[in-house]
Amino acid sequence: MVQSVVQQQYDQLAKIYDRRWKTYIGNTLNFVKQWAAIPAEANVLDIACGTGEFERLLVQDNPNQQILGIDISTEMLAIAQQKLDQYAAVKFEQGSATEIPAADKQFDVVVCANSFHYFDQPIDALAEMKRVLKPDGKVVILDWCKDYLLCRFYDAVLKVTDSGYRQCYTQTEFHSFFSAAQLPIQAATKIRFGWAWEFMVVTATKA
């Protein structure tokens, strides 16, 4: 039910998404790109890829980067496909964090930015990311951080106004999910973009 609500929301937002959230997208995805330091030879999975902006950033440096972007919104995926159509190594498929359309041990890097607060089953999502990760691969997740006052405010408002929204977490809660999924954390920090947006990021590896 929750997934279908989110799918409908983002199908409706798709055509204006990049324009409406340009600064937010630029700040967060450029940060993730720098933080993740993805090798040119890596096979990358981008969960909740949206309109393909992270893919666009990666192929600017490496046009042959192998990437699979998945999202539950077909309209967002259509825009992503149009943007990246000339890059044969970039593919897009419909899928969710708990049902990744990929074989076991396929990816060197799994990235998920700005979407963990929509996940109904966060530990199951991490377990599914672990399933598709190669033994020496890494998971990189960026999401809102409830340690900050504004994020607590956003969280309270969205729980009332957005039926697709689940919740954001404190850094301690966030890290506990990785422990439960047996994904040891290698690096983590908190970061702010301007005064309005506050995040946490984790890089974890397969136990």
Secondary structure, DSSP 8 states (H G I E B T S, - for coil): -HHHHHHHHHHHHHHHHHHHTHHHHHHHHHHHHHHH---TT-EEEEET-TTSHHHHHHHHH-TT-EEEEEES-HHHHHHHHHHTTT-TTEEEEE-BTTB-SS-TT-EEEEEEES-GGG-S-HHHHHHHHHHHEEEEEEEEEEEEBTTSHHHHHHHHHHHHH-TT----B-HHHHHHHHHHTT--EEEEEEEEETTTEEEEEEEEE--
